[in-house]
Amino acid sequence: MMACFDVTEIAGGLSALLTPVIAVVTVSILVLQYLLARRRWRLDLYDKRYPVFMSTMDYISSVVQTGGTTADRTTQFLRETKDREFLFGKEIHDFLGLLYKKGVDLWTAQETTNAPHANEDDRKALIYEARDLKKWFGDQFEVAKRLFDPYLRITKK
């Protein structure tokens, strides 16, 4: 015996399934759009954060290579990293502020050491201070990489 199906019953069943299928497809599209927007946002932030990181590494590198800094170079570093408080957390803001301060201290020690009116004891103290600051700058490569890493990582660990 053959079962007879009414075409209207089949069409009714299919139209009843159509609404949930449309809902599932719509939700899937919305989730994918959200994930895409989030990934795009991370990439846009990366494009703004990376130049600050590179300026930081360039500044540290220039101090280590030349054994000192100048007022112009230190001010340039400050200008290049001016967006730090909006793009990073407090730890990066504090670190870049410390780099700037230590750069000013190094530049001041160098200038004062070379001043003709500095007495011998003050000059020796400033030479030791400049030496310690140069060593400190040499140690900052790894510190900078560690601090910037969470902000520049595109993929999750």
C-alpha positions as MATLAB code, in Angstrom:
seq = 'MMACFDVTEIAGGLSALLTPVIAVVTVSILVLQYLLARRRWRLDLYDKRYPVFMSTMDYISSVVQTGGTTADRTTQFLRETKDREFLFGKEIHDFLGLLYKKGVDLWTAQETTNAPHANEDDRKALIYEARDLKKWFGDQFEVAKRLFDPYLRITKK';
ca = [
       0.000    0.000    0.000;
       1.377    3.269   -1.009;
       1.108    6.307    1.182;
      -0.202    9.397   -0.432;
       1.181   12.729    0.693;
      -0.668   15.883    0.183;
       1.509   18.554   -1.423;
       0.080   21.204    0.892;
       1.146   19.199    3.939;
       4.717   18.936    2.641;
       4.821   22.636    1.791;
       3.452   23.480    5.227;
       6.110   21.323    6.915;
       8.882   22.909    4.868;
       7.662   26.434    5.584;
       7.566   25.596    9.304;
      11.240   24.516    9.091;
      12.216   27.591    7.101;
      11.832   30.033   10.033;
      14.288   28.223   12.369;
      16.748   27.716    9.507;
      16.667   31.453    8.731;
      17.164   32.221   12.442;
      20.181   29.900   12.677;
      21.746   31.364    9.520;
      21.154   34.926   10.769;
      22.721   34.211   14.168;
      25.690   32.524   12.476;
      26.259   35.574   10.275;
      26.051   37.918   13.272;
      28.579   35.862   15.245;
      30.978   35.806   12.296;
      30.620   39.570   11.819;
      31.354   40.113   15.522;
      34.487   37.940   15.357;
      35.665   39.699   12.211;
      35.101   43.153   13.732;
      36.987   42.134   16.861;
      39.934   40.841   14.837;
      39.959   44.037   12.762;
      39.935   46.137   15.936;
      42.990   44.234   17.236;
      44.830   44.811   13.952;
      43.946   48.517   13.965;
      45.318   48.824   17.504;
      48.450   46.958   16.456;
      49.016   49.486   13.647;
      48.952   52.292   16.204;
      50.945   50.523   18.939;
      53.802   49.158   16.854;
      55.319   52.567   15.986;
      55.463   53.417   19.708;
      57.282   50.143   20.344;
      59.717   50.802   17.481;
      60.401   54.350   18.712;
      61.128   52.934   22.151;
      63.520   50.309   20.799;
      65.199   52.877   18.526;
      65.707   55.250   21.446;
      67.193   52.544   23.681;
      69.363   51.388   20.786;
      70.641   54.891   20.057;
      71.597   55.427   23.700;
      73.401   52.078   23.856;
      75.183   52.542   20.504;
      76.314   56.120   21.063;
      76.878   55.782   24.796;
      74.683   58.786   25.457;
      71.862   60.952   24.284;
      71.056   64.538   23.422;
      68.234   66.860   24.362;
      66.951   66.708   20.777;
      66.948   62.903   20.650;
      65.245   62.630   24.039;
      62.598   65.158   23.043;
      62.083   63.316   19.760;
      61.465   60.121   21.734;
      58.884   61.915   23.872;
      57.087   63.197   20.745;
      57.108   59.788   19.067;
      55.553   58.101   22.110;
      52.997   60.780   22.985;
      50.024   58.439   22.350;
      51.142   55.985   25.029;
      48.507   56.880   27.590;
      45.676   56.193   25.144;
      46.986   52.990   23.562;
      48.554   51.152   26.480;
      48.079   50.405   30.133;
      49.735   52.145   33.045;
      52.824   49.912   33.004;
      53.816   51.062   29.485;
      53.011   54.685   30.314;
      55.212   54.484   33.421;
      58.007   52.650   31.588;
      58.168   55.208   28.768;
      58.095   58.033   31.304;
      61.005   56.390   33.131;
      62.966   56.036   29.867;
      62.442   59.725   29.182;
      63.476   60.704   32.735;
      66.601   58.518   32.622;
      67.430   59.973   29.195;
      67.209   63.485   30.621;
      69.372   62.418   33.579;
      71.979   60.927   31.239;
      72.016   63.949   28.985;
      72.300   66.286   32.004;
      75.140   64.221   33.497;
      77.014   64.306   30.187;
      76.564   68.046   29.761;
      77.556   68.828   33.338;
      80.607   66.552   33.150;
      81.843   68.488   30.142;
      81.203   71.875   31.753;
      84.426   73.774   32.499;
      83.265   74.903   35.956;
      82.617   71.384   37.358;
      84.999   70.400   40.129;
      86.813   67.061   40.034;
      84.684   65.288   42.678;
      81.429   66.326   41.041;
      82.780   65.301   37.662;
      83.710   61.815   38.940;
      80.261   61.361   40.507;
      78.605   62.391   37.256;
      80.813   60.041   35.249;
      79.761   57.143   37.498;
      76.123   58.215   37.236;
      76.363   58.324   33.440;
      78.011   54.877   33.437;
      75.208   53.433   35.574;
      72.561   55.009   33.343;
      74.192   53.569   30.214;
      74.184   50.111   31.803;
      70.548   50.612   32.802;
      69.598   51.496   29.225;
      71.355   48.349   27.990;
      69.103   46.248   30.240;
      65.915   47.850   28.916;
      65.725   45.926   25.625;
      64.333   42.840   27.325;
      62.151   44.858   29.683;
      60.571   46.698   26.746;
      59.932   43.468   24.833;
      58.298   41.864   27.859;
      56.091   44.890   28.590;
      54.987   45.465   24.997;
      54.422   41.776   24.183;
      50.789   41.521   25.399;
      49.873   44.662   23.462;
      51.513   43.594   20.211;
      50.580   39.920   20.211;
      48.117   39.259   17.380;
      47.534   35.616   18.133;
      46.633   34.278   21.537;
      49.082   32.037   23.363;
];
